[in-house]
Amino acid sequence: MPLTLTWQDIALRLALSGAAGALIGLDRGEHGRPAGLRTTLLVCLAAAVAMIQTNLLLATRGRPADSFIMMDLMRLPLGILTGMGFIGGGAILRRDNLVLGVTTAATLWFVTVVGLCFGGGQIELGIASFAAGMIVLSGLRWIDQRMKREQYATLYMTTERDEPNQEKIRATLQGAGYKVNVASVAYVNPQQRELEFRLQWHGIPGVADAPSFLRDLASDPHVMAAQWKLS
């Protein structure tokens, strides 16, 4: 960092930080993510301002001869990163077996570091980091959306008391490639029962179409109702 800053230097650093934060925020907001344009823009600008302030304080005398006080300017950006850890942690949600917001938290952390780079005057590093971040967030989204991963769903059924038997239903589910993790039964009345199956399989996320075996089960005359719910 240079010991002296001009207003042109400050304007350039803030402009680059604002552009990086805004472009990353537009990409996130376009896909309905919690950390959108304003959030990432504010985070990136705040980090840049913190580093500019640190840069401006470099010319300050650190310790008089008769003082035991030591000025550690790098505590300011370190404090910024620590604070972003709390904000990022608050963006992560867990719903049953599904964890949401991890990429949002990582994006906020990344935008903070980009802002620190621009604010500290490491323009080339900031531009390279921003370009790499956009490739990861936008360029790899197509691959990420088509990668198979563990999926979970719950199958609810209302059937006659004894038909079809659970072994037959399990065989149908396992034959279709689904693993039955939990199964429960509740008897509504002497003639009916309610079955619940927690299923697991390897597939592409976001595919909400009901599986083909559900139609086969629903067509069974002993089945009154069948419901498929993704977890």
C-alpha atoms as a printed R data frame, in Angstrom:
    type eleno elety resid chain resno       x       y       z
1   ATOM     1    CA   MET     A     1   0.000   0.000   0.000
2   ATOM     2    CA   PRO     A     2   1.272   3.517  -0.711
3   ATOM     3    CA   LEU     A     3   1.692   5.742   2.346
4   ATOM     4    CA   THR     A     4  -0.247   8.568   0.704
5   ATOM     5    CA   LEU     A     5  -3.509   8.326  -1.196
6   ATOM     6    CA   THR     A     6  -5.043  10.737  -3.667
7   ATOM     7    CA   TRP     A     7  -8.777  11.153  -4.165
8   ATOM     8    CA   GLN     A     8  -8.333   9.555  -7.587
9   ATOM     9    CA   ASP     A     9  -6.933   6.423  -5.927
10  ATOM    10    CA   ILE     A    10  -9.822   6.306  -3.460
11  ATOM    11    CA   ALA     A    11 -12.414   6.842  -6.209
12  ATOM    12    CA   LEU     A    12 -10.891   4.074  -8.352
13  ATOM    13    CA   ARG     A    13 -10.878   1.586  -5.467
14  ATOM    14    CA   LEU     A    14 -14.465   2.370  -4.483
15  ATOM    15    CA   ALA     A    15 -15.641   2.223  -8.099
16  ATOM    16    CA   LEU     A    16 -14.044  -1.183  -8.693
17  ATOM    17    CA   SER     A    17 -15.416  -2.509  -5.401
18  ATOM    18    CA   GLY     A    18 -18.889  -1.225  -6.222
19  ATOM    19    CA   ALA     A    19 -18.793  -2.751  -9.703
20  ATOM    20    CA   ALA     A    20 -17.612  -6.137  -8.409
21  ATOM    21    CA   GLY     A    21 -20.176  -6.230  -5.612
22  ATOM    22    CA   ALA     A    22 -22.996  -5.115  -7.913
23  ATOM    23    CA   LEU     A    23 -22.244  -7.646 -10.661
24  ATOM    24    CA   ILE     A    24 -21.979 -10.541  -8.219
25  ATOM    25    CA   GLY     A    25 -25.154  -9.342  -6.498
26  ATOM    26    CA   LEU     A    26 -27.035  -9.145  -9.788
27  ATOM    27    CA   ASP     A    27 -26.055 -12.713 -10.568
28  ATOM    28    CA   ARG     A    28 -27.256 -13.913  -7.156
29  ATOM    29    CA   GLY     A    29 -30.453 -11.839  -7.120
30  ATOM    30    CA   GLU     A    30 -31.362 -12.975 -10.620
31  ATOM    31    CA   HIS     A    31 -31.687 -16.513  -9.278
32  ATOM    32    CA   GLY     A    32 -33.649 -15.557  -6.163
33  ATOM    33    CA   ARG     A    33 -30.807 -15.912  -3.645
34  ATOM    34    CA   PRO     A    34 -31.029 -14.042  -0.293
35  ATOM    35    CA   ALA     A    35 -27.805 -12.059  -0.797
36  ATOM    36    CA   GLY     A    36 -28.751  -9.962  -3.816
37  ATOM    37    CA   LEU     A    37 -27.591  -6.692  -5.345
38  ATOM    38    CA   ARG     A    38 -27.772  -4.390  -2.323
39  ATOM    39    CA   THR     A    39 -26.341  -6.922   0.135
40  ATOM    40    CA   THR     A    40 -23.240  -7.822  -1.854
41  ATOM    41    CA   LEU     A    41 -22.723  -4.206  -2.908
42  ATOM    42    CA   LEU     A    42 -22.787  -2.983   0.692
43  ATOM    43    CA   VAL     A    43 -20.514  -5.795   1.869
44  ATOM    44    CA   CYS     A    44 -17.931  -5.151  -0.838
45  ATOM    45    CA   LEU     A    45 -17.980  -1.384  -0.308
46  ATOM    46    CA   ALA     A    46 -17.720  -1.776   3.476
47  ATOM    47    CA   ALA     A    47 -14.665  -3.985   3.103
48  ATOM    48    CA   ALA     A    48 -13.103  -1.524   0.657
49  ATOM    49    CA   VAL     A    49 -13.741   1.430   2.963
50  ATOM    50    CA   ALA     A    50 -12.150  -0.482   5.851
51  ATOM    51    CA   MET     A    51  -8.991  -1.115   3.825
52  ATOM    52    CA   ILE     A    52  -8.875   2.472   2.545
53  ATOM    53    CA   GLN     A    53  -9.108   3.678   6.144
54  ATOM    54    CA   THR     A    54  -6.285   1.312   7.086
55  ATOM    55    CA   ASN     A    55  -4.235   2.649   4.172
56  ATOM    56    CA   LEU     A    56  -4.834   6.229   5.261
57  ATOM    57    CA   LEU     A    57  -3.654   5.375   8.775
58  ATOM    58    CA   LEU     A    58  -0.348   3.910   7.584
59  ATOM    59    CA   ALA     A    59   1.297   7.304   7.748
60  ATOM    60    CA   THR     A    60   0.227   7.707  11.384
61  ATOM    61    CA   ARG     A    61   2.944   7.297  13.983
62  ATOM    62    CA   GLY     A    62   2.497   3.892  15.573
63  ATOM    63    CA   ARG     A    63   4.098   4.387  19.006
64  ATOM    64    CA   PRO     A    64   5.609   7.422  20.720
65  ATOM    65    CA   ALA     A    65   8.895   6.852  22.523
66  ATOM    66    CA   ASP     A    66   7.252   7.243  25.939
67  ATOM    67    CA   SER     A    67   4.226   5.031  25.222
68  ATOM    68    CA   PHE     A    68   3.564   1.299  25.486
69  ATOM    69    CA   ILE     A    69   0.675   1.440  22.965
70  ATOM    70    CA   MET     A    70   1.238  -0.378  19.656
71  ATOM    71    CA   MET     A    71  -0.984   0.429  16.665
72  ATOM    72    CA   ASP     A    72  -1.908  -2.728  14.719
73  ATOM    73    CA   LEU     A    73  -3.745  -1.475  11.648
74  ATOM    74    CA   MET     A    74  -4.453  -4.940  10.256
75  ATOM    75    CA   ARG     A    75  -6.870  -5.636  13.091
76  ATOM    76    CA   LEU     A    76  -9.475  -3.565  11.244
77  ATOM    77    CA   PRO     A    77  -9.756  -5.816   8.130
78  ATOM    78    CA   LEU     A    78  -9.425  -8.896  10.341
79  ATOM    79    CA   GLY     A    79 -12.371  -7.653  12.373
80  ATOM    80    CA   ILE     A    80 -14.327  -7.155   9.161
81  ATOM    81    CA   LEU     A    81 -13.725 -10.788   8.142
82  ATOM    82    CA   THR     A    82 -14.718 -12.001  11.605
83  ATOM    83    CA   GLY     A    83 -17.955 -10.026  11.459
84  ATOM    84    CA   MET     A    84 -18.732 -11.468   8.025
85  ATOM    85    CA   GLY     A    85 -18.420 -14.918   9.553
86  ATOM    86    CA   PHE     A    86 -21.394 -14.163  11.804
87  ATOM    87    CA   ILE     A    87 -23.441 -12.732   8.925
88  ATOM    88    CA   GLY     A    88 -22.607 -15.714   6.738
89  ATOM    89    CA   GLY     A    89 -23.564 -18.104   9.532
90  ATOM    90    CA   GLY     A    90 -26.946 -16.398   9.797
91  ATOM    91    CA   ALA     A    91 -27.548 -16.968   6.077
92  ATOM    92    CA   ILE     A    92 -27.327 -20.758   6.444
93  ATOM    93    CA   LEU     A    93 -30.590 -22.596   7.098
94  ATOM    94    CA   ARG     A    94 -31.314 -26.251   7.762
95  ATOM    95    CA   ARG     A    95 -34.622 -27.854   6.835
96  ATOM    96    CA   ASP     A    96 -34.714 -31.515   7.761
97  ATOM    97    CA   ASN     A    97 -31.943 -33.074   5.667
98  ATOM    98    CA   LEU     A    98 -31.625 -30.040   3.381
99  ATOM    99    CA   VAL     A    99 -29.040 -27.309   4.108
100 ATOM   100    CA   LEU     A   100 -29.618 -23.963   2.373
101 ATOM   101    CA   GLY     A   101 -27.560 -20.791   2.138
102 ATOM   102    CA   VAL     A   102 -24.034 -22.229   2.176
103 ATOM   103    CA   THR     A   103 -23.217 -20.714  -1.233
104 ATOM   104    CA   THR     A   104 -24.771 -17.418  -0.127
105 ATOM   105    CA   ALA     A   105 -22.537 -17.355   2.966
106 ATOM   106    CA   ALA     A   106 -19.477 -18.206   0.864
107 ATOM   107    CA   THR     A   107 -20.416 -15.457  -1.619
108 ATOM   108    CA   LEU     A   108 -20.586 -12.849   1.152
109 ATOM   109    CA   TRP     A   109 -17.207 -13.943   2.464
110 ATOM   110    CA   PHE     A   110 -15.719 -13.868  -1.034
111 ATOM   111    CA   VAL     A   111 -17.140 -10.422  -1.819
112 ATOM   112    CA   THR     A   112 -15.630  -9.168   1.443
113 ATOM   113    CA   VAL     A   113 -12.171 -10.370   0.403
114 ATOM   114    CA   VAL     A   114 -12.581  -8.788  -3.051
115 ATOM   115    CA   GLY     A   115 -13.469  -5.506  -1.379
116 ATOM   116    CA   LEU     A   116 -10.416  -5.771   0.877
117 ATOM   117    CA   CYS     A   117  -8.226  -6.284  -2.190
118 ATOM   118    CA   PHE     A   118  -9.584  -3.243  -4.008
119 ATOM   119    CA   GLY     A   119  -9.608  -1.131  -0.851
120 ATOM   120    CA   GLY     A   120  -6.001  -2.049  -0.099
121 ATOM   121    CA   GLY     A   121  -4.872  -1.088  -3.588
122 ATOM   122    CA   GLN     A   122  -4.219  -4.622  -4.890
123 ATOM   123    CA   ILE     A   123  -6.119  -3.835  -8.097
124 ATOM   124    CA   GLU     A   124  -4.758  -6.719 -10.206
125 ATOM   125    CA   LEU     A   125  -5.465  -9.267  -7.478
126 ATOM   126    CA   GLY     A   126  -8.959  -7.849  -6.965
127 ATOM   127    CA   ILE     A   127  -9.793  -8.010 -10.677
128 ATOM   128    CA   ALA     A   128  -8.446 -11.561 -10.987
129 ATOM   129    CA   SER     A   129 -10.383 -12.648  -7.886
130 ATOM   130    CA   PHE     A   130 -13.573 -11.050  -9.152
131 ATOM   131    CA   ALA     A   131 -13.224 -12.773 -12.528
132 ATOM   132    CA   ALA     A   132 -12.623 -16.130 -10.841
133 ATOM   133    CA   GLY     A   133 -15.666 -15.600  -8.601
134 ATOM   134    CA   MET     A   134 -17.936 -14.822 -11.548
135 ATOM   135    CA   ILE     A   135 -16.724 -17.972 -13.330
136 ATOM   136    CA   VAL     A   136 -17.523 -20.074 -10.257
137 ATOM   137    CA   LEU     A   137 -20.934 -18.500  -9.601
138 ATOM   138    CA   SER     A   138 -22.183 -18.186 -13.176
139 ATOM   139    CA   GLY     A   139 -20.052 -20.455 -15.317
140 ATOM   140    CA   LEU     A   140 -20.250 -23.512 -13.087
141 ATOM   141    CA   ARG     A   141 -23.966 -23.160 -12.259
142 ATOM   142    CA   TRP     A   142 -24.902 -25.194 -15.344
143 ATOM   143    CA   ILE     A   143 -22.680 -28.059 -14.179
144 ATOM   144    CA   ASP     A   144 -23.826 -27.821 -10.569
145 ATOM   145    CA   GLN     A   145 -27.497 -27.972 -11.528
146 ATOM   146    CA   ARG     A   146 -26.952 -31.171 -13.507
147 ATOM   147    CA   MET     A   147 -24.836 -33.037 -10.984
148 ATOM   148    CA   LYS     A   148 -26.533 -35.981  -9.334
149 ATOM   149    CA   ARG     A   149 -26.610 -36.003  -5.545
150 ATOM   150    CA   GLU     A   150 -28.468 -37.569  -2.662
151 ATOM   151    CA   GLN     A   151 -32.186 -36.691  -2.724
152 ATOM   152    CA   TYR     A   152 -34.903 -37.293  -0.133
153 ATOM   153    CA   ALA     A   153 -38.682 -37.532  -0.291
154 ATOM   154    CA   THR     A   154 -41.610 -38.854   1.727
155 ATOM   155    CA   LEU     A   155 -44.324 -41.105   0.343
156 ATOM   156    CA   TYR     A   156 -47.709 -40.970   2.127
157 ATOM   157    CA   MET     A   157 -50.309 -43.619   1.397
158 ATOM   158    CA   THR     A   158 -53.822 -44.366   2.600
159 ATOM   159    CA   THR     A   159 -54.733 -48.005   1.975
160 ATOM   160    CA   GLU     A   160 -56.990 -50.783   3.119
161 ATOM   161    CA   ARG     A   161 -56.064 -52.395   6.409
162 ATOM   162    CA   ASP     A   162 -54.011 -55.277   5.039
163 ATOM   163    CA   GLU     A   163 -53.602 -54.661   1.309
164 ATOM   164    CA   PRO     A   164 -51.245 -54.036  -0.309
165 ATOM   165    CA   ASN     A   165 -48.785 -55.441   2.245
166 ATOM   166    CA   GLN     A   166 -45.689 -53.450   3.174
167 ATOM   167    CA   GLU     A   167 -43.313 -56.019   1.699
168 ATOM   168    CA   LYS     A   168 -44.927 -55.537  -1.715
169 ATOM   169    CA   ILE     A   169 -44.678 -51.746  -1.457
170 ATOM   170    CA   ARG     A   170 -41.038 -51.943  -0.349
171 ATOM   171    CA   ALA     A   171 -40.241 -54.228  -3.263
172 ATOM   172    CA   THR     A   172 -41.848 -51.735  -5.678
173 ATOM   173    CA   LEU     A   173 -39.864 -48.835  -4.207
174 ATOM   174    CA   GLN     A   174 -36.547 -50.668  -4.163
175 ATOM   175    CA   GLY     A   175 -37.136 -51.989  -7.665
176 ATOM   176    CA   ALA     A   176 -37.487 -48.361  -8.853
177 ATOM   177    CA   GLY     A   177 -34.097 -47.486  -7.327
178 ATOM   178    CA   TYR     A   178 -35.219 -45.924  -4.044
179 ATOM   179    CA   LYS     A   179 -33.840 -46.754  -0.611
180 ATOM   180    CA   VAL     A   180 -36.393 -46.912   2.206
181 ATOM   181    CA   ASN     A   181 -34.864 -45.271   5.295
182 ATOM   182    CA   VAL     A   182 -37.935 -45.105   7.563
183 ATOM   183    CA   ALA     A   183 -41.365 -46.670   7.351
184 ATOM   184    CA   SER     A   184 -44.290 -46.106   9.708
185 ATOM   185    CA   VAL     A   185 -47.925 -47.190   9.842
186 ATOM   186    CA   ALA     A   186 -50.988 -45.763  11.608
187 ATOM   187    CA   TYR     A   187 -54.447 -47.336  11.649
188 ATOM   188    CA   VAL     A   188 -57.139 -44.705  11.068
189 ATOM   189    CA   ASN     A   189 -60.037 -47.114  11.623
190 ATOM   190    CA   PRO     A   190 -60.566 -50.870  11.403
191 ATOM   191    CA   GLN     A   191 -60.709 -50.662   7.614
192 ATOM   192    CA   GLN     A   192 -57.944 -48.168   6.749
193 ATOM   193    CA   ARG     A   193 -54.304 -47.456   7.532
194 ATOM   194    CA   GLU     A   194 -51.861 -44.652   6.726
195 ATOM   195    CA   LEU     A   195 -48.337 -45.530   5.604
196 ATOM   196    CA   GLU     A   196 -45.308 -43.229   5.513
197 ATOM   197    CA   PHE     A   197 -42.026 -44.038   3.769
198 ATOM   198    CA   ARG     A   198 -38.897 -41.851   3.927
199 ATOM   199    CA   LEU     A   199 -37.020 -42.447   0.673
200 ATOM   200    CA   GLN     A   200 -33.509 -41.718  -0.522
201 ATOM   201    CA   TRP     A   201 -32.027 -41.883  -4.021
202 ATOM   202    CA   HIS     A   202 -29.294 -40.449  -6.220
203 ATOM   203    CA   GLY     A   203 -30.614 -37.930  -8.729
204 ATOM   204    CA   ILE     A   204 -30.608 -34.394 -10.128
205 ATOM   205    CA   PRO     A   205 -31.924 -31.754  -7.650
206 ATOM   206    CA   GLY     A   206 -34.995 -29.727  -8.486
207 ATOM   207    CA   VAL     A   207 -36.795 -32.456 -10.446
208 ATOM   208    CA   ALA     A   208 -40.249 -32.321  -8.837
209 ATOM   209    CA   ASP     A   209 -42.053 -34.743 -11.166
210 ATOM   210    CA   ALA     A   210 -43.698 -37.642  -9.383
211 ATOM   211    CA   PRO     A   211 -41.929 -40.941 -10.103
212 ATOM   212    CA   SER     A   212 -43.573 -43.474 -12.377
213 ATOM   213    CA   PHE     A   213 -44.100 -46.033  -9.612
214 ATOM   214    CA   LEU     A   214 -46.466 -43.600  -7.856
215 ATOM   215    CA   ARG     A   215 -49.024 -43.967 -10.634
216 ATOM   216    CA   ASP     A   216 -48.766 -47.745 -10.378
217 ATOM   217    CA   LEU     A   217 -49.363 -47.640  -6.625
218 ATOM   218    CA   ALA     A   218 -52.238 -45.172  -6.986
219 ATOM   219    CA   SER     A   219 -53.923 -47.419  -9.550
220 ATOM   220    CA   ASP     A   220 -54.043 -50.287  -7.064
221 ATOM   221    CA   PRO     A   221 -57.709 -50.760  -6.019
222 ATOM   222    CA   HIS     A   222 -56.599 -51.201  -2.402
223 ATOM   223    CA   VAL     A   223 -54.946 -47.728  -2.343
224 ATOM   224    CA   MET     A   224 -57.227 -44.778  -1.550
225 ATOM   225    CA   ALA     A   225 -54.585 -42.027  -1.804
226 ATOM   226    CA   ALA     A   226 -50.879 -41.633  -2.512
227 ATOM   227    CA   GLN     A   227 -48.875 -38.424  -2.000
228 ATOM   228    CA   TRP     A   228 -45.267 -37.688  -2.943
229 ATOM   229    CA   LYS     A   229 -43.439 -34.891  -1.081
230 ATOM   230    CA   LEU     A   230 -39.825 -33.848  -1.653
231 ATOM   231    CA   SER     A   231 -37.793 -33.105   1.481
